[in-house]
Amino acid sequence: MEEARNYMLTILSLLIGVVTVYSAYRLTRNFSRQQQRTRAVCSSLVVLVISAGLGGMHLLGRRSLSGSAPEDGSLFMALALYLLTLAGILYLFLRLRQLLGEREQLKELAYRDTLTGLLNKNGLDHFWDHCKASEQLAVLYLDLNRFKSINDTLGHHTGDLLLEAVGTSLQQFTRKGKRHIFRVGGDEFVIIAKRCSRKEAEQLALKVLEYITRNYKLEAQELFVSASVGITMSQGRLNPKRLLQEADTAMYNAKQLGSGRYAVYKQESHVPPVKLVSSSRAQ
């Protein structure tokens, strides 16, 4: 009778260990996709599950040993179960760490532009998918002036060097959780700023133009490059396609005004376009 009781307690302890490992795995399986607050909740739950599992196994182990002598092998069995559970949990977290690392690498490859290091079209789609429908956004569409001529005249290598330099310049305007920058075409970039007013968007466009419009030394070539920026603001329910079309239209309006300018979609007459003055010219 005592042996049957100890056997049942041992089986129950083993089941608790299996459930503990499986529960921790389920809680952390999609850990990398979760928001920071959700991650904190899941981490707390994992700690509670593991603590409860080990605590339950400990109590069952004590009960199974309470009515028998240590030399009958029950102590060895209980210790083996403890070690097995701990080894399973350790393997689980090592495996999860490896999977999360691989997933982050694949995510970087899928969402990052290899030339500029900025987010790409896939990254932009991912942003729209996770953006709130009522989010207040400012969308800036940036295009380099005369890039096609530079690319055709000096070659794709020089064009790639220029894009890489521009991408590096734009990196400084990224703000985690607030401002995102994407390369969506050959020389086309999109900047999306959250909780941004029109005035702040125009100030941002000015800063971007001031930093982008300059001389670039690209190996043996030195080029003066300017840009044009179109701005639009989200109004009401989020419509990504409409926002991009409006910002693109505003950008072409800015190009018609001259190099180094920005334009606001459906801009009012009392808001004049801004031109950056430079003594340099494209070579």
C-alpha positions in Angstrom: 0.0 0.0 0.0 2.8 2.4 0.9 4.6 1.5 -2.3 1.5 2.3 -4.4 1.1 5.6 -2.6 4.7 6.6 -3.2 4.4 5.5 -6.8 1.3 7.7 -7.4 3.0 10.7 -5.7 6.0 10.1 -8.0 3.9 10.0 -11.1 2.0 13.1 -10.0 5.3 14.9 -9.3 6.5 14.0 -12.8 3.3 15.3 -14.3 3.7 18.6 -12.5 7.2 18.9 -13.9 6.0 18.3 -17.4 3.1 20.8 -17.1 5.5 23.4 -15.6 7.9 23.1 -18.6 5.1 23.1 -21.1 3.3 26.1 -19.5 6.5 28.1 -19.4 7.1 27.3 -23.1 3.6 28.4 -24.1 4.0 31.7 -22.3 7.3 32.5 -23.9 6.7 31.1 -27.4 5.8 34.5 -29.0 7.8 36.5 -26.6 9.6 38.5 -29.3 6.4 39.7 -30.9 4.8 41.0 -27.7 4.8 44.6 -26.4 7.1 45.6 -23.6 4.2 45.6 -21.1 3.0 42.2 -22.2 6.5 40.8 -22.0 6.7 41.9 -18.4 3.4 40.2 -17.5 4.5 37.0 -19.3 7.8 37.0 -17.5 6.1 37.4 -14.2 3.7 34.5 -15.0 6.7 32.3 -16.1 8.4 32.9 -12.7 5.1 32.1 -10.9 4.6 28.9 -12.9 8.1 27.7 -12.4 8.0 28.5 -8.7 4.6 26.8 -8.2 5.8 23.8 -10.2 8.9 23.3 -8.2 7.1 24.0 -5.0 4.5 21.4 -5.8 7.1 18.8 -6.7 8.9 19.6 -3.4 5.8 19.0 -1.3 5.0 15.8 -3.1 8.6 14.6 -2.7 8.4 15.3 1.0 5.1 13.4 1.3 6.5 10.4 -0.6 9.5 10.3 1.7 7.7 10.8 4.9 6.6 7.2 5.3 9.6 5.4 3.9 13.3 5.2 4.6 15.8 6.9 2.4 17.5 3.7 1.4 14.4 2.3 -0.5 15.3 4.6 -3.5 12.5 7.1 -3.0 15.0 9.9 -2.2 17.0 9.1 -5.3 13.8 9.2 -7.4 12.8 12.6 -5.9 16.2 14.1 -6.6 16.2 12.7 -10.1 12.8 14.3 -10.8 14.0 17.7 -9.5 17.1 17.5 -11.6 15.1 16.4 -14.6 12.7 19.3 -14.3 15.5 21.9 -13.8 17.3 20.5 -16.8 14.1 20.7 -18.9 13.5 24.3 -17.8 17.2 25.2 -18.6 17.0 23.6 -22.0 13.7 25.4 -22.7 15.2 28.8 -22.0 18.4 28.1 -23.9 16.3 26.9 -26.9 14.0 29.9 -26.6 17.0 32.3 -26.5 18.4 30.6 -29.7 15.0 30.8 -31.4 14.5 34.5 -30.4 18.0 35.3 -31.7 17.3 33.6 -35.0 13.9 35.4 -35.3 15.4 38.8 -34.7 18.0 38.1 -37.4 15.3 37.1 -39.8 13.3 40.2 -38.8 16.2 42.4 -39.5 16.7 40.8 -42.9 13.0 41.2 -43.7 12.4 44.7 -42.4 15.7 46.4 -42.9 17.2 47.9 -46.1 20.7 46.4 -46.4 22.1 49.5 -48.2 21.0 52.3 -45.8 20.2 50.4 -42.6 16.8 52.0 -42.5 13.4 50.2 -42.5 12.2 49.1 -45.9 8.7 48.6 -47.5 8.1 45.5 -45.4 9.0 47.5 -42.3 6.5 50.2 -43.4 3.8 47.5 -43.9 4.6 46.2 -40.4 4.3 49.7 -39.0 0.8 50.2 -40.5 -0.3 46.8 -39.3 0.6 47.7 -35.7 -0.5 51.4 -35.8 -3.6 52.5 -34.0 -6.5 53.5 -36.2 -6.8 56.9 -34.5 -3.1 57.6 -34.2 -2.1 61.2 -34.9 0.7 61.1 -37.5 2.7 63.4 -39.7 4.0 61.7 -42.9 7.0 63.2 -44.7 7.9 62.0 -48.2 11.5 62.8 -49.1 13.1 62.5 -52.6 16.6 63.4 -53.7 16.9 65.8 -56.5 18.7 64.8 -59.7 19.4 61.3 -58.3 18.6 59.6 -61.6 21.0 61.9 -63.5 23.7 61.2 -60.9 23.0 57.4 -61.1 23.0 57.3 -64.9 26.1 59.6 -65.3 28.4 58.4 -62.6 27.2 54.8 -62.3 25.2 52.8 -59.8 28.1 52.4 -57.4 28.2 56.2 -56.9 24.5 56.2 -56.5 24.6 53.5 -53.9 27.3 55.4 -52.0 25.1 58.5 -52.0 22.1 56.6 -50.8 24.2 55.0 -48.0 25.4 58.5 -47.0 21.9 59.9 -47.0 20.6 56.9 -45.0 23.3 57.5 -42.4 22.3 61.1 -42.2 18.6 60.2 -41.7 19.4 57.7 -39.0 19.9 60.6 -36.5 16.2 61.6 -36.9 14.9 58.3 -35.7 13.2 58.3 -32.3 12.3 55.0 -30.8 8.5 54.6 -30.5 7.9 58.1 -31.9 9.6 58.6 -35.2 10.3 56.0 -37.9 12.2 56.3 -41.2 11.8 54.1 -44.2 13.4 53.7 -47.6 10.5 52.9 -49.9 12.1 53.4 -53.3 15.4 54.0 -55.1 15.9 57.6 -53.7 12.6 57.9 -51.9 12.3 57.9 -48.1 9.3 58.2 -45.7 9.5 59.7 -42.2 6.5 59.0 -39.9 6.2 61.0 -36.7 3.7 60.1 -34.0 1.8 62.7 -31.9 3.3 65.4 -34.2 1.6 68.7 -34.9 1.8 70.4 -38.3 4.2 73.0 -36.9 6.5 70.3 -35.6 6.3 68.4 -38.9 7.4 71.6 -40.8 10.2 72.1 -38.3 11.3 68.5 -38.8 11.2 68.9 -42.6 13.4 72.0 -42.3 16.0 70.1 -40.1 16.0 67.2 -42.5 16.5 69.4 -45.5 19.2 71.4 -43.8 21.1 68.2 -43.0 20.6 66.4 -46.3 21.2 69.4 -48.6 25.0 69.6 -48.6 28.2 68.4 -50.3 28.9 64.6 -50.3 32.4 63.3 -50.8 31.9 59.9 -52.5 35.4 58.4 -53.1 36.7 60.5 -56.1 33.5 62.4 -56.5 32.2 65.4 -54.6 28.5 66.2 -55.2 26.1 68.8 -54.0 22.8 67.1 -53.4 19.5 68.6 -52.3 16.1 67.1 -51.5 12.4 67.8 -51.6 9.9 67.0 -48.9 6.2 66.6 -48.9 4.1 66.7 -45.7 0.7 65.5 -44.9 -1.2 65.0 -41.6 -3.5 62.1 -40.6 -7.1 63.2 -40.1 -9.6 60.9 -38.4 -9.4 57.2 -39.2 -6.0 56.1 -40.4 -5.7 55.5 -44.2 -2.1 54.5 -45.0 -2.6 54.6 -48.8 -4.1 58.0 -48.8 -1.5 59.4 -46.5 1.4 58.2 -48.7 -0.4 59.5 -51.8 -0.9 62.9 -50.2 2.7 63.2 -49.0 3.9 62.1 -52.5 1.8 64.7 -54.1 3.1 67.4 -51.8 6.6 66.3 -52.5 6.2 66.8 -56.2 4.7 70.2 -55.5 7.8 71.0 -53.5 10.0 70.0 -56.5 8.1 72.4 -58.8 8.9 75.2 -56.4 12.7 74.5 -56.7 15.3 72.4 -54.9 15.7 72.2 -51.2 12.0 73.0 -50.4 9.1 71.4 -48.6 5.4 71.7 -49.2 2.4 70.7 -47.1 -0.5 68.9 -48.8 -3.4 71.3 -49.4 -1.2 74.0 -47.8 -2.9 77.3 -47.0 -1.8 80.4 -48.8 -0.4 82.0 -45.6 2.2 79.2 -45.2 5.0 80.1 -47.6 7.3 77.4 -49.0 10.8 77.4 -47.5 14.0 77.3 -49.6 17.4 76.5 -48.3 20.2 78.7 -49.7 23.6 77.3 -50.5 26.5 78.7 -52.4 27.5 75.2 -53.7 26.2 73.7 -56.9 26.1 70.1 -58.2 29.3 69.2 -60.0 
